[in-house]
Amino acid sequence: MSVEVEGVEEESMMLKIEEFVLKHKLSSEGKREMLSLLNESLIVISEGILKSKSLVEKVEKVEKKSEKKEYKKYKSKKAELYAEENGIEIEEFKMSLISKKDVEDLVREKSKKLMKINVEKVKKVEKEEKEEKEEKKEVKKVRVICSGINKKGEACKSTGTIQPEGSKKKYCFRHAEDWKSFECSSDSSEDENEDEEVKKEKENEEEVKKEEENEVKKDEEENKEEQEEKEEELKEEKYD
């Protein structure tokens, strides 16, 4: 039926064109030129219609997308207030309808992540402190007082870092050259100084030992406190 209608319309159009040609007494060349212009006009009009249609389709797609865009909201006022109290934005949720349980789950998840970060920071600090303590221990262990005597006749308080060949003791750089005068003399005052040096070394060793024991005890207490904190955290997680 539609084909027949189109055929009738086409014949009607051709008759109108023939009538126009006769009315205005157009030549064959004029008729061809008129038909050519008409065809060009139809092409331009068709292209314009197609472009308009494409634009309309794009606008419709955008509008449909906007309509389909998910709208998030809280299921209850309690859920909304709980989220606000914990500093959570509605955009952080994946679901469109958010219950209080969803808020609680997200709060718990964020707390665990934060706790993990804090634990890692604490462990890093503890490791650095432990390394620092070990370095101090090493320094204290190797520290030896110089066995020399200064011009005032008093025992040298500098660290003995040099042990000359043939000597039994260590000396600072000032007394290392004359080490024989400190070890070979039979003078009683020198013996007293030697006794005093031995006593000093012994006291120094005892002090280092005592500090080490205190540090070990302190580390044990810190480890115990850390273990108790972890146990409390595990209890809280189970309770949640």
N, CA, C and O of each residue as an XYZ file, in Angstrom:
960
protein
N       0.838     -1.208      0.000
C       0.000      0.000      0.000
C       0.869      1.253      0.000
O       0.602      2.205     -0.734
N       1.896      1.244      0.818
C       2.782      2.404      0.922
C       3.542      2.645     -0.368
O       3.836      3.787     -0.723
N       3.867      1.539     -1.085
C       4.591      1.657     -2.371
C       3.708      2.341     -3.400
O       4.164      3.181     -4.175
N       2.417      1.958     -3.393
C       1.457      2.553     -4.324
C       1.290      4.058     -4.061
O       1.229      4.856     -4.997
N       1.218      4.425     -2.800
C       1.072      5.843     -2.410
C       2.268      6.643     -2.864
O       2.136      7.758     -3.369
N       3.463      6.051     -2.674
C       4.695      6.737     -3.084
C       4.712      6.939     -4.598
O       5.142      7.985     -5.084
N       4.241      5.931     -5.344
C       4.207      6.032     -6.803
C       3.270      7.122     -7.283
O       3.596      7.866     -8.208
N       2.100      7.218     -6.652
C       1.114      8.260     -6.980
C       1.687      9.639     -6.703
O       1.519     10.560     -7.502
N       2.384      9.785     -5.532
C       2.966     11.087     -5.147
C       4.053     11.502     -6.137
O       4.178     12.679     -6.475
N       4.841     10.523     -6.598
C       5.920     10.813     -7.554
C       5.346     11.289     -8.899
O       5.839     12.248     -9.492
N       4.289     10.594     -9.368
C       3.639     10.988    -10.627
C       3.036     12.395    -10.521
O       3.131     13.203    -11.445
N       2.412     12.660     -9.361
C       1.811     13.986     -9.119
C       2.870     15.079     -9.167
O       2.631     16.154     -9.717
N       4.051     14.806     -8.588
C       5.140     15.767     -8.561
C       5.661     16.047     -9.969
O       5.950     17.192    -10.317
N       5.779     14.975    -10.783
C       6.274     15.133    -12.147
C       5.313     15.956    -12.993
O       5.728     16.762    -13.826
N       3.983     15.733    -12.759
C       2.967     16.521    -13.481
C       3.081     18.001    -13.139
O       2.971     18.860    -14.015
N       3.299     18.290    -11.875
C       3.453     19.684    -11.426
C       4.662     20.330    -12.087
O       4.620     21.500    -12.468
N       5.733     19.565    -12.221
C       6.949     20.102    -12.847
C       6.691     20.414    -14.321
O       7.113     21.454    -14.827
N       5.977     19.481    -15.022
C       5.667     19.682    -16.437
C       4.799     20.923    -16.630
O       5.010     21.710    -17.553
N       3.820     21.081    -15.739
C       2.931     22.253    -15.792
C       3.722     23.543    -15.606
O       3.469     24.542    -16.279
N       4.719     23.506    -14.649
C       5.570     24.675    -14.373
C       6.402     25.023    -15.613
O       6.572     26.195    -15.951
N       6.912     23.995    -16.279
C       7.746     24.193    -17.485
C       6.933     24.838    -18.611
O       7.396     25.765    -19.276
N       5.676     24.316    -18.818
C       4.808     24.853    -19.866
C       4.360     26.274    -19.554
O       4.307     27.140    -20.428
N       4.038     26.487    -18.281
C       3.546     27.805    -17.861
C       4.574     28.891    -18.093
O       4.254     29.986    -18.555
N       5.849     28.560    -17.756
C       6.917     29.577    -17.871
C       7.709     29.426    -19.175
O       8.727     30.087    -19.381
N       7.220     28.548    -20.040
C       7.817     28.368    -21.375
C       9.333     28.119    -21.296
O      10.128     28.774    -21.971
N       9.703     27.142    -20.442
C      11.123     26.817    -20.278
C      11.568     25.869    -21.379
O      10.819     24.998    -21.820
N      12.826     26.067    -21.816
C      13.406     25.174    -22.822
C      13.833     23.860    -22.149
O      13.768     23.720    -20.928
N      14.264     22.920    -22.967
C      14.739     21.621    -22.429
C      15.938     21.821    -21.502
O      16.082     21.164    -20.471
N      16.793     22.761    -21.920
C      17.987     23.054    -21.084
C      17.581     23.674    -19.745
O      18.139     23.345    -18.699
N      16.607     24.569    -19.798
C      16.100     25.203    -18.571
C      15.448     24.189    -17.656
O      15.576     24.267    -16.434
N      14.730     23.216    -18.265
C      14.088     22.156    -17.477
C      15.144     21.312    -16.756
O      14.997     20.985    -15.578
N      16.230     20.959    -17.499
C      17.301     20.146    -16.888
C      17.975     20.887    -15.732
O      18.259     20.298    -14.689
N      18.229     22.184    -15.928
C      18.867     23.007    -14.890
C      17.992     23.101    -13.640
O      18.472     23.030    -12.509
N      16.664     23.265    -13.893
C      15.728     23.358    -12.767
C      15.707     22.043    -11.961
O      15.729     22.050    -10.730
N      15.665     20.908    -12.702
C      15.667     19.587    -12.032
C      16.972     19.354    -11.248
O      16.962     18.778    -10.160
N      18.095     19.817    -11.827
C      19.402     19.668    -11.153
C      19.421     20.457     -9.834
O      19.880     19.965     -8.802
N      18.909     21.695     -9.900
C      18.850     22.515     -8.676
C      17.922     21.898     -7.635
O      18.192     21.934     -6.435
N      16.840     21.339     -8.116
C      15.877     20.700     -7.218
C      16.496     19.493     -6.510
O      16.330     19.296     -5.306
N      17.218     18.690     -7.306
C      17.890     17.513     -6.721
C      18.935     17.918     -5.664
O      19.013     17.315     -4.593
N      19.735     18.949     -5.985
C      20.752     19.443     -5.035
C      20.101     19.940     -3.740
O      20.591     19.700     -2.636
N      18.972     20.644     -3.921
C      18.238     21.149     -2.750
C      17.747     19.998     -1.880
O      17.816     20.056     -0.652
N      17.244     18.938     -2.544
C      16.750     17.767     -1.803
C      17.881     17.076     -1.014
O      17.686     16.614      0.111
N      19.072     17.023     -1.646
C      20.235     16.406     -0.970
C      20.622     17.205      0.275
O      20.852     16.640      1.344
N      20.690     18.539      0.117
C      21.041     19.415      1.255
C      20.026     19.281      2.376
O      20.386     19.193      3.550
N      18.743     19.266      1.997
C      17.673     19.144      3.003
C      17.767     17.789      3.724
O      17.598     17.716      4.941
N      18.039     16.709      2.957
C      18.155     15.361      3.531
C      19.304     15.283      4.529
O      19.165     14.716      5.613
N      20.466     15.874      4.140
C      21.640     15.879      5.047
C      21.323     16.631      6.339
O      21.700     16.202      7.429
N      20.629     17.752      6.200
C      20.241     18.531      7.382
C      19.327     17.735      8.310
O      19.458     17.787      9.533
N      18.383     16.988      7.689
C      17.463     16.155      8.490
C      18.228     15.060      9.234
O      17.966     14.795     10.407
N      19.193     14.417      8.525
C      19.992     13.340      9.148
C      20.823     13.865     10.309
O      20.914     13.219     11.353
N      21.441     15.058     10.129
C      22.243     15.666     11.205
C      21.381     16.001     12.414
O      21.776     15.779     13.559
N      20.194     16.540     12.137
C      19.259     16.881     13.225
C      18.847     15.626     13.992
O      18.744     15.628     15.219
N      18.614     14.553     13.231
C      18.216     13.285     13.853
C      19.328     12.739     14.754
O      19.072     12.275     15.865
N      20.572     12.805     14.251
C      21.738     12.330     15.021
C      21.895     13.131     16.315
O      22.179     12.571     17.373
N      21.704     14.465     16.212
C      21.809     15.334     17.389
C      20.727     15.014     18.407
O      20.980     14.977     19.611
N      19.513     14.783     17.904
C      18.392     14.439     18.797
C      18.669     13.126     19.531
O      18.388     12.996     20.723
N      19.233     12.141     18.786
C      19.552     10.839     19.395
C      20.599     10.984     20.496
O      20.492     10.347     21.544
N      21.627     11.833     20.256
C      22.675     12.073     21.263
C      22.093     12.698     22.522
O      22.419     12.295     23.639
N      21.225     13.689     22.327
C      20.575     14.364     23.463
C      19.742     13.375     24.262
O      19.738     13.389     25.493
N      19.029     12.507     23.528
C      18.194     11.502     24.199
C      19.043     10.530     25.014
O      18.659     10.143     26.118
N      20.208     10.132     24.467
C      21.115      9.224     25.182
C      21.631      9.857     26.467
O      21.673      9.205     27.510
N      22.020     11.120     26.393
C      22.515     11.849     27.570
C      21.429     11.939     28.630
O      21.686     11.739     29.817
N      20.219     12.240     28.192
C      19.092     12.349     29.133
C      18.802     11.011     29.808
O      18.509     10.949     31.002
N      18.891      9.925     29.004
C      18.648      8.591     29.566
C      19.724      8.231     30.587
O      19.438      7.642     31.629
N      20.984      8.599     30.265
C      22.093      8.347     31.205
C      21.877      9.075     32.513
O      22.112      8.520     33.586
N      21.432     10.311     32.427
C      21.166     11.121     33.621
C      20.068     10.500     34.460
O      20.106     10.519     35.690
N      19.081      9.945     33.753
C      17.972      9.307     34.473
C      18.427      8.040     35.177
O      17.980      7.717     36.277
N      19.364      7.307     34.484
C      19.844      6.046     35.047
C      20.861      6.245     36.164
O      21.118      5.307     36.919
N      21.451      7.439     36.297
C      22.469      7.712     37.314
C      21.955      7.380     38.713
O      20.868      7.792     39.118
N      22.781      6.619     39.434
C      22.365      6.107     40.743
C      22.275      7.238     41.765
O      23.172      8.073     41.878
N      21.201      7.239     42.483
C      20.996      8.229     43.532
C      21.124      7.539     44.888
O      20.340      6.652     45.225
N      22.137      7.966     45.667
C      22.394      7.318     46.958
C      21.664      8.045     48.081
O      21.553      9.271     48.092
N      21.170      7.242     49.027
C      20.534      7.845     50.201
C      20.591      6.873     51.372
O      20.753      5.666     51.190
N      20.455      7.420     52.581
C      20.474      6.601     53.794
C      19.094      6.007     54.055
O      18.061      6.621     53.791
N      19.123      4.777     54.590
C      17.876      4.070     54.856
C      17.144      4.667     56.049
O      15.916      4.633     56.127
N      17.929      5.221     56.987
C      17.334      5.818     58.192
C      18.153      7.014     58.649
O      19.282      7.220     58.204
N      17.567      7.800     59.544
C      18.246      8.974     60.105
C      19.421      8.538     60.986
O      20.451      9.209     61.052
N      19.238      7.393     61.664
C      20.310      6.871     62.527
C      21.562      6.563     61.703
O      22.683      6.876     62.102
N      21.340      5.947     60.556
C      22.466      5.614     59.668
C      23.194      6.875     59.216
O      24.424      6.908     59.183
N      22.435      7.909     58.868
C      23.014      9.179     58.419
C      23.816      9.853     59.528
O      24.920     10.344     59.291
N      23.259      9.876     60.739
C      23.938     10.500     61.886
C      25.206      9.740     62.252
O      26.230     10.342     62.576
N      25.131      8.416     62.198
C      26.291      7.580     62.540
C      27.435      7.812     61.536
O      28.610      7.838     61.903
N      27.059      7.976     60.279
C      28.061      8.260     59.238
C      28.709      9.621     59.470
O      29.924      9.764     59.331
N      27.900     10.622     59.824
C      28.416     11.970     60.102
C      29.355     11.965     61.307
O      30.389     12.632     61.289
N      29.003     11.217     62.351
C      29.822     11.136     63.570
C      31.206     10.561     63.267
O      32.194     10.943     63.894
N      31.269      9.643     62.306
C      32.532      8.982     61.969
C      33.228      9.599     60.758
O      34.207      9.056     60.245
N      32.704     10.747     60.307
C      33.347     11.480     59.209
C      33.327     10.749     57.879
O      34.290     10.818     57.116
N      32.224     10.041     57.593
C      32.108      9.287     56.341
C      31.153     10.005     55.390
O      30.052     10.401     55.772
N      31.603     10.167     54.128
C      30.784     10.798     53.100
C      29.940      9.741     52.392
O      30.344      8.583     52.283
N      28.769     10.148     51.914
C      27.848      9.211     51.257
C      28.456      8.629     49.969
O      28.105      7.520     49.568
N      29.365      9.373     49.321
C      29.992      8.902     48.081
C      30.916      7.700     48.311
O      31.267      7.003     47.359
N      31.308      7.457     49.551
C      32.209      6.341     49.857
C      31.516      4.984     49.780
O      32.180      3.949     49.717
N      30.202      4.987     49.786
C      29.446      3.724     49.740
C      29.217      3.287     48.295
O      29.077      4.114     47.394
N      29.181      1.959     48.094
C      28.951      1.401     46.767
C      27.459      1.220     46.476
O      27.022      1.320     45.330
N      26.696      0.954     47.522
C      25.257      0.713     47.341
C      24.478      2.028     47.299
O      24.963      3.071     47.737
N      23.246      1.951     46.755
C      22.420      3.163     46.628
C      21.599      3.428     47.891
O      21.392      4.579     48.274
N      21.136      2.357     48.532
C      20.365      2.494     49.772
C      21.239      2.011     50.925
O      21.586      0.833     51.008
N      21.589      2.944     51.815
C      22.602      2.656     52.849
C      21.948      2.492     54.219
O      21.267      3.392     54.712
N      22.172      1.315     54.825
C      21.636      1.036     56.164
C      22.690      1.349     57.224
O      23.839      1.643     56.895
N      22.297      1.285     58.494
C      23.242      1.554     59.589
C      24.329      0.490     59.625
O      25.478      0.778     59.959
N      23.957     -0.753     59.277
C      24.927     -1.850     59.247
C      26.000     -1.596     58.188
O      27.175     -1.895     58.396
N      25.579     -1.040     57.051
C      26.547     -0.700     56.003
C      27.550      0.341     56.501
O      28.742      0.275     56.201
N      27.038      1.296     57.265
C      27.910      2.341     57.849
C      28.870      1.714     58.848
O      30.063      2.019     58.837
N      28.357      0.832     59.719
C      29.191      0.162     60.725
C      30.293     -0.675     60.070
O      31.433     -0.686     60.534
N      29.942     -1.371     58.994
C      30.926     -2.189     58.272
C      32.051     -1.337     57.704
O      33.222     -1.710     57.774
N      31.686     -0.189     57.140
C      32.690      0.705     56.560
C      33.575      1.326     57.652
O      34.785      1.465     57.472
N      32.966      1.692     58.771
C      33.729      2.248     59.916
C      34.735      1.217     60.407
O      35.890      1.552     60.671
N      34.301     -0.045     60.533
C      35.176     -1.122     61.002
C      36.330     -1.357     60.015
O      37.479     -1.555     60.411
N      35.995     -1.328     58.747
C      37.010     -1.542     57.708
C      38.073     -0.444     57.733
O      39.269     -0.722     57.638
N      37.622      0.809     57.863
C      38.551      1.943     57.914
C      39.399      1.911     59.187
O      40.576      2.270     59.161
N      38.790      1.474     60.313
C      39.517      1.386     61.582
C      40.627      0.354     61.506
O      41.724      0.572     62.020
N      40.340     -0.777     60.860
C      41.345     -1.835     60.710
C      42.523     -1.352     59.871
O      43.683     -1.615     60.190
N      42.204     -0.642     58.794
C      43.266     -0.111     57.930
C      44.139      0.885     58.690
O      45.365      0.871     58.582
N      43.475      1.753     59.466
C      44.199      2.759     60.254
C      45.054      2.089     61.323
O      46.188      2.501     61.569
N      44.495      1.038     61.965
C      45.224      0.309     63.006
C      46.463     -0.359     62.415
O      47.534     -0.370     63.022
N      46.292     -0.915     61.216
C      47.412     -1.582     60.551
C      48.534     -0.589     60.263
O      49.713     -0.887     60.456
N      48.145      0.594     59.801
C      49.136      1.642     59.507
C      49.863      2.059     60.785
O      51.083      2.221     60.787
N      49.096      2.234     61.886
C      49.683      2.636     63.168
C      50.625      1.572     63.717
O      51.692      1.891     64.243
N      50.223      0.290     63.592
C      51.060     -0.815     64.072
C      52.380     -0.834     63.312
O      53.441     -1.030     63.904
N      52.310     -0.628     61.996
C      53.524     -0.603     61.171
C      54.442      0.558     61.568
O      55.664      0.415     61.591
N      53.835      1.708     61.879
C      54.622      2.868     62.317
C      55.309      2.593     63.650
O      56.482      2.916     63.837
N      54.546      1.980     64.592
C      55.083      1.653     65.922
C      56.240      0.667     65.790
O      57.276      0.823     66.436
N      56.056     -0.349     64.947
C      57.102     -1.355     64.741
C      58.364     -0.721     64.167
O      59.481     -1.073     64.548
N      58.165      0.224     63.240
C      59.303      0.902     62.631
C      60.085      1.717     63.670
O      61.315      1.699     63.706
N      59.314      2.443     64.528
C      59.938      3.245     65.596
C      60.678      2.348     66.577
O      61.795      2.654     66.992
N      60.035      1.219     66.949
C      60.651      0.264     67.887
C      61.939     -0.312     67.316
O      62.935     -0.469     68.021
N      61.899     -0.623     66.030
C      63.081     -1.176     65.375
C      64.232     -0.164     65.392
O      65.379     -0.515     65.668
N      63.905      1.095     65.091
C      64.928      2.148     65.094
C      65.508      2.354     66.492
O      66.716      2.531     66.653
N      64.615      2.329     67.523
C      65.074      2.486     68.904
C      65.977      1.333     69.325
O      66.992      1.528     69.994
N      65.581      0.118     68.916
C      66.363     -1.072     69.260
C      67.748     -1.013     68.636
O      68.748     -1.337     69.277
N      67.793     -0.588     67.353
C      69.079     -0.461     66.656
C      69.962      0.589     67.321
O      71.178      0.429     67.428
N      69.312      1.676     67.768
C      70.045      2.750     68.455
C      70.630      2.243     69.779
O      71.767      2.559     70.130
N      69.827      1.447     70.509
C      70.295      0.874     71.786
C      71.469     -0.075     71.565
O      72.435     -0.082     72.329
N      71.366     -0.879     70.501
C      72.438     -1.830     70.196
C      73.737     -1.101     69.885
O      74.821     -1.521     70.290
N      73.599      0.020     69.143
C      74.787      0.820     68.816
C      75.433      1.388     70.077
O      76.655      1.396     70.221
N      74.558      1.875     71.010
C      75.073      2.425     72.267
C      75.770      1.358     73.097
O      76.795      1.609     73.731
N      75.182      0.139     73.079
C      75.775     -0.974     73.823
C      77.167     -1.288     73.289
O      78.108     -1.497     74.054
N      77.281     -1.319     71.963
C      78.563     -1.623     71.337
C      79.607     -0.587     71.712
O      80.764     -0.911     71.983
N      79.167      0.690     71.720
C      80.086      1.785     72.080
C      80.563      1.629     73.517
O      81.745      1.799     73.817
N      79.604      1.295     74.419
C      79.945      1.131     75.839
C      80.850     -0.068     76.071
O      81.737     -0.027     76.923
N      80.625     -1.138     75.309
C      81.420     -2.360     75.497
C      82.877     -2.144     75.096
O      83.779     -2.635     75.775
N      83.116     -1.432     74.025
C      84.485     -1.265     73.534
C      85.224     -0.105     74.209
O      86.431      0.045     74.015
N      84.540      0.695     74.978
C      85.177      1.863     75.600
C      86.126      1.424     76.726
O      85.719      0.772     77.688
N      87.391      1.800     76.573
C      88.418      1.479     77.580
C      89.130      2.773     77.955
O      89.500      3.570     77.092
N      89.316      2.968     79.268
C      89.992      4.186     79.742
C      91.496      4.086     79.498
O      92.097      3.026     79.667
N      92.091      5.207     79.099
C      93.541      5.274     78.872
C      94.290      4.975     80.172
O      93.901      5.429     81.247
N      95.375      4.202     80.050
C      96.164      3.818     81.226
C      97.291      4.795     81.532
O      98.119      4.541     82.407
N      97.321      5.898     80.819
C      98.369      6.893     81.049
C      98.058      7.828     82.214
O      96.964      7.810     82.778
N      99.075      8.661     82.564
C      98.937      9.616     83.677
C      99.274     11.005     83.130
O     100.269     11.180     82.428
N      98.428     11.993     83.463
C      98.662     13.342     82.952
C      99.732     14.078     83.762
O     100.290     13.522     84.708
N     100.014     15.326     83.388
C     101.084     16.102     84.024
C     100.804     16.385     85.491
O     101.736     16.600     86.265
N      99.562     16.390     85.878
C      99.192     16.643     87.281
C      99.354     15.406     88.153
O      99.166     15.453     89.369
N      99.710     14.289     87.502
C      99.874     13.047     88.263
C      98.564     12.290     88.435
O      98.483     11.335     89.207
N      97.533     12.730     87.701
C      96.234     12.065     87.795
C      96.028     11.112     86.616
O      96.587     11.288     85.534
N      95.206     10.101     86.873
C      94.938      9.121     85.814
C      94.192      9.799     84.660
O      93.278     10.596     84.871
N      94.608      9.461     83.435
C      93.974     10.042     82.247
C      92.539      9.500     82.124
O      92.284      8.316     82.344
N      91.624     10.394     81.769
C      90.210      9.999     81.653
C      89.768      9.795     80.200
O      88.603      9.502     79.932
N      90.710      9.954     79.273
C      90.381      9.780     77.856
C      90.205      8.298     77.520
O      90.601      7.419     78.286
N      89.613      8.049     76.377
C      89.398      6.664     75.938
C      90.684      6.111     75.348
O      91.348      6.759     74.539
N      91.020      4.894     75.772
C      92.219      4.233     75.254
C      91.915      3.539     73.946
O      91.253      2.501     73.924
N      92.394      4.106     72.862
C      92.109      3.544     71.536
C      93.331      2.890     70.893
O      93.211      2.206     69.877
N      94.516      3.105     71.493
C      95.770      2.579     70.904
C      96.448      1.624     71.872
O      96.621      1.932     73.051
N      96.835      0.448     71.351
C      97.610     -0.511     72.152
C      98.931     -0.751     71.426
O      99.007     -1.566     70.506
N      99.980     -0.025     71.855
C     101.278     -0.146     71.177
C     101.832     -1.578     71.259
O     101.480     -2.348     72.153
N     102.691     -1.902     70.318
C     103.283     -3.251     70.284
C     104.116     -3.501     71.538
O     105.000     -2.706     71.856
N     103.852     -4.577     72.243
C     104.571     -4.927     73.471
C     103.875     -4.452     74.727
O     104.230     -4.872     75.828
N     102.893     -3.585     74.580
C     102.186     -3.085     75.772
C     101.045     -4.027     76.149
O     100.539     -4.782     75.319
N     100.652     -3.964     77.431
C      99.555     -4.795     77.929
C      98.242     -4.022     78.022
O      97.166     -4.596     78.189
N      98.370     -2.708     77.910
C      97.190     -1.855     78.078
C      96.993     -0.930     76.873
O      97.826     -0.840     75.971
N      95.862     -0.260     76.912
C      95.538      0.690     75.837
C      95.723      2.121     76.327
O      95.573      2.412     77.513
N      96.057      3.021     75.376
C      96.327      4.417     75.721
C      95.653      5.337     74.698
O      95.302      4.942     73.586
N      95.492      6.598     75.145
C      95.012      7.613     74.205
C      96.198      8.050     73.355
O      97.330      7.654     73.635
N      95.961      8.862     72.316
C      97.048      9.236     71.394
C      98.133     10.057     72.083
O      99.276     10.076     71.627
N      97.779     10.753     73.209
C      98.778     11.573     73.926
C      99.792     10.696     74.693
O     100.978     11.017     74.765
N      99.299      9.592     75.258
C     100.156      8.762     76.115
C     100.672      7.500     75.438
O     101.477      6.775     76.023
N     100.224      7.225     74.220
C     100.625      5.989     73.535
C     102.135      5.946     73.276
O     102.747      4.879     73.333
N     102.734      7.113     72.990
C     104.160      7.172     72.656
C     105.042      6.803     73.851
O     106.073      6.150     73.686
N     104.636      7.224     75.057
C     105.441      6.965     76.268
C     104.849      5.828     77.109
O     104.956      5.844     78.335
N     104.223      4.836     76.451
C     103.524      3.773     77.184
C     104.438      2.998     78.137
O     103.991      2.520     79.180
N     105.748      2.874     77.765
C     106.691      2.107     78.605
C     106.855      2.731     79.980
O     107.036      2.032     80.978
N     106.790      4.073     80.019
C     106.967      4.758     81.312
C     105.791      4.482     82.248
O     105.909      4.645     83.462
N     104.664      4.065     81.687
C     103.488      3.772     82.520
C     103.400      2.296     82.920
O     102.686      1.949     83.861
N     104.126      1.429     82.205
C     104.035      0.004     82.488
C     105.301     -0.574     83.114
O     105.228     -1.591     83.804
N     106.486      0.063     82.887
C     107.749     -0.514     83.347
C     108.220      0.035     84.696
O     109.093     -0.568     85.320
N     107.683      1.136     85.153
C     108.140      1.746     86.396
C     107.722      0.904     87.589
O     106.624      0.348     87.616
N     108.630      0.812     88.601
C     108.340      0.040     89.823
C     107.930      0.950     90.974
O     107.839      0.535     92.129
N     107.692      2.169     90.625
C     107.300      3.152     91.648
C     105.966      2.774     92.256
O     105.040      2.373     91.551
N     105.875      2.901     93.555
C     104.659      2.488     94.285
C     103.452      3.332     93.897
O     102.315      2.863     93.865
N     103.749      4.604     93.602
C     102.637      5.480     93.219
C     102.027      5.015     91.900
O     100.827      5.148     91.657
N     102.914      4.455     91.049
C     102.422      3.950     89.756
C     101.558      2.713     89.980
O     100.536      2.512     89.323
N     102.003      1.891     90.932
C     101.219      0.684     91.251
C      99.826      1.062     91.740
O      98.819      0.433     91.415
N      99.829      2.132     92.543
C      98.535      2.599     93.058
C      97.639      3.073     91.909
O      96.438      2.806     91.861
N      98.296      3.795     90.980
C      97.542      4.269     89.810
C      97.008      3.112     88.978
O      95.890      3.143     88.465
N      97.869      2.070     88.861
C      97.455      0.889     88.109
C      96.252      0.226     88.782
O      95.294     -0.193     88.132
N      96.343      0.147     90.122
C      95.217     -0.433     90.879
C      93.944      0.389     90.673
O      92.838     -0.134     90.530
N      94.165      1.699     90.667
C      93.023      2.595     90.472
C      92.416      2.409     89.072
O      91.196      2.435     88.906
N      93.290      2.220     88.063
C      92.824      2.004     86.694
C      92.038      0.695     86.594
O      90.991      0.622     85.951
N      92.583     -0.342     87.255
C      91.898     -1.651     87.253
C      90.524     -1.514     87.897
O      89.529     -2.064     87.426
N      90.509     -0.759     88.989
C      89.247     -0.534     89.700
C      88.257      0.231     88.802
O      87.065     -0.072     88.762
N      88.796      1.233     88.085
C      87.977      2.040     87.187
C      87.367      1.181     86.086
O      86.183      1.285     85.766
N      88.227      0.321     85.515
C      87.774     -0.561     84.438
C      86.689     -1.513     84.930
O      85.701     -1.782     84.247
N      86.915     -2.010     86.140
C      85.939     -2.942     86.732
C      84.600     -2.242     86.968
O      83.536     -2.794     86.690
N      84.677     -1.001     87.493
C      83.457     -0.223     87.745
C      82.724      0.076     86.426
O      81.498      0.025     86.331
N      83.551      0.390     85.416
C      82.974      0.674     84.096
C      82.254     -0.550     83.528
O      81.162     -0.437     82.971
N      82.877     -1.718     83.676
C      82.277     -2.970     83.198
C      80.978     -3.279     83.943
O      79.985     -3.708     83.355
N      81.021     -3.041     85.280
C      79.825     -3.292     86.094
C      78.689     -2.348     85.704
O      77.521     -2.735     85.672
N      79.060     -1.098     85.407
C      78.065     -0.099     85.001
C      77.413     -0.484     83.672
O      76.197     -0.390     83.501
N      78.273     -0.927     82.726
C      77.770     -1.362     81.424
C      76.851     -2.568     81.589
O      75.791     -2.643     80.967
N      77.263     -3.498     82.421
C      76.468     -4.707     82.675
C      75.120     -4.355     83.280
O      74.085     -4.902     82.900
N      75.156     -3.423     84.236
C      73.924     -3.000     84.909
C      72.964     -2.328     83.923
O      71.761     -2.585     83.939
N      73.512     -1.469     83.072
C      72.698     -0.783     82.059
C      72.083     -1.778     81.081
O      70.929     -1.644     80.675
N      72.883     -2.781     80.712
C      72.377     -3.820     79.801
C      71.209     -4.578     80.430
O      70.201     -4.855     79.780
N      71.375     -4.906     81.715
C      70.305     -5.627     82.423
C      69.027     -4.783     82.494
O      67.918     -5.279     82.296
N      69.223     -3.490     82.783
C      68.059     -2.574     82.841
C      67.354     -2.467     81.492
O      66.126     -2.442     81.417
N      68.147     -2.405     80.441
C      67.572     -2.309     79.097
C      66.827     -3.577     78.714
O      65.757     -3.526     78.108
N      67.413     -4.730     79.079
C      66.744     -6.014     78.809
C      65.423     -6.082     79.550
O      64.405     -6.510     79.008
N      65.463     -5.644     80.818
C      64.244     -5.637     81.630
C      63.188     -4.706     81.035
O      62.003     -5.036     80.998
N      63.637     -3.539     80.572
C      62.730     -2.562     79.964
C      62.106     -3.117     78.688
O      60.913     -2.940     78.439
N      62.942     -3.801     77.869
C      62.441     -4.415     76.627
C      61.392     -5.476     76.925
O      60.384     -5.583     76.227
N      61.642     -6.265     77.979
C      60.687     -7.310     78.367
C      59.352     -6.701     78.779
O      58.286     -7.201     78.417
N      59.429     -5.601     79.551
C      58.197     -4.921     79.984
C      57.433     -4.347     78.788
O      56.207     -4.439     78.723
N      58.177     -3.750     77.835
C      57.548     -3.177     76.637
C      56.885     -4.265     75.799
O      55.784     -4.083     75.279
N      57.578     -5.404     75.676
C      57.016     -6.528     74.913
C      55.751     -7.068     75.571
O      54.789     -7.450     74.905
N      55.788     -7.086     76.907
C      54.624     -7.565     77.661
C      53.433     -6.637     77.452
O      52.309     -7.092     77.236
N      53.691     -5.319     77.519
C      52.625     -4.321     77.297
C      52.062     -4.413     75.881
O      50.854     -4.317     75.667
N      52.971     -4.601     74.917
C      52.537     -4.713     73.517
C      51.660     -5.949     73.323
O      50.657     -5.905     72.611
N      52.056     -7.071     73.976
C      51.279     -8.309     73.881
C      49.895     -8.134     74.481
O      48.904     -8.624     73.939
N      49.835     -7.427     75.612
C      48.544     -7.180     76.257
C      47.639     -6.314     75.381
O      46.434     -6.548     75.294
N      48.238     -5.306     74.733
C      47.464     -4.431     73.825
C      46.893     -5.218     72.654
O      45.745     -5.021     72.256
N      47.731     -6.132     72.097
C      47.274     -6.950     70.975
C      46.124     -7.859     71.394
O      45.155     -8.038     70.655
N      46.248     -8.434     72.597
C      45.173     -9.297     73.099
C      43.873     -8.525     73.271
O      42.795     -9.033     72.965
N      43.981     -7.289     73.765
C      42.786     -6.434     73.932
C      42.155     -6.109     72.577
O      40.932     -6.114     72.436
N      43.011     -5.825     71.571
C      42.511     -5.529     70.225
C      41.770     -6.721     69.642
O      40.717     -6.570     69.023
N      42.339     -7.925     69.851
C      41.691     -9.140     69.354
C      40.339     -9.366     70.025
O      39.378     -9.791     69.383
N      40.280     -9.076     71.324
C      39.006     -9.210     72.053
C      37.967     -8.242     71.506
O      36.802     -8.598     71.332
N      38.406     -7.002     71.235
C      37.484     -5.977     70.694
C      36.965     -6.380     69.318
O      35.788     -6.190     69.008
N      37.879     -6.954     68.471
C      37.466     -7.403     67.132
C      36.438     -8.530     67.232
O      35.457     -8.547     66.490
N      36.666     -9.471     68.153
C      35.716    -10.568     68.350
C      34.368    -10.047     68.808
O      33.316    -10.533     68.393
N      34.425     -9.046     69.674
C      33.183     -8.462     70.203
C      32.402     -7.770     69.104
O      31.177     -7.869     69.031
N      33.158     -7.042     68.220
C      32.507     -6.371     67.095
C      31.853     -7.372     66.149
O      31.259     -6.976     65.146
